[in-house]
Amino acid sequence: MVKVTEANNSTYKSTNVTIGKTIFSVMQVTGKLNYISIRKETNNPFKTLGKDFKNFNEAVRHYKNPTMKVELLKIELGFSL
């Protein structure tokens, strides 16, 4: 499920990605602000902020898991959002 919010002249699109038993929240921000934010939802008791990336290429380079790389590519191409 995709959640879309608009604020501060930017569009925030977020979706959850499940890899094994781990759930990640991926948020794509476009407009005045442009970045990708990825936060681990599973085993995150304090709901700490995730990692921010300038673009999808940086995010894909950061993760070693091939499934995560594919999921990020699907989001970038609009298949998951």
N, C-alpha and C positions, 0 to 999 in steps of 0.2 A: 504494500500500500504506500502510495506517495502522498506526502503532506506538503502543500505549497502555501507559503506565507509571503506577503509583500510588506516591507518596511524599509525606511531609510533609503528610498529610491533603489532598492535591490529586491531580487526575488530569491527566496530561500526554498529549495526543494530538498526534502529529506526522505530517506527510505532506509529500511533495515536489510542487512545482508547476513544470512546465516551460513557459517562455515563450520561443519561438524556440529559441536555443541556450543559454539561461540557465536554470539550475536553482535554485530557491529552496526552503528548508526552512521550513515554517510550523508552529509549535507553539502549540496552544491549551491554556492551563492554567486549570482550574476547581477550585473547592473553597475551601480556606483562602486560596490565592493565586489571583488572577484576572488574566490578561493574555494578550496575543498576542505572539509573538516571531517575527520573520521574518529569515532569514539567507540571504544569497547563497552558494550552494555552488560555483558555477562561478567560476573565477579568484579563489579565496579561499585563497591558499597558506598563510596563517598560521591559518586557521580562526577568524578573529575573530568575536566575538559579533555577533549581528544587532541589529536595532532592536526595542525593546519598545513596545507600545501598550496602553493601558488597555482598549480594546474594538475590535471590528471597524470601527466607524464611524471611529475615528481612523486605523486602518490603511488603509482605503479612501481617506480624504481625503489621506493621505500620498503614495500612488502615483498617477502620471499615466497610466500605461499602462492602457487600457480592459480588456485581457485579464487583467491582474493584478487589477483591480477585480472582474471577473466571477468569477475563481478564488477570491478571498477571500469573495465572497458565497456561492458554492457551498459552501465550507467552513463558513461561519457557519450555513447552512441544513441542513447535514448531508449534502449530496450527495457530498462528497469524503471525508468522515471516516467 
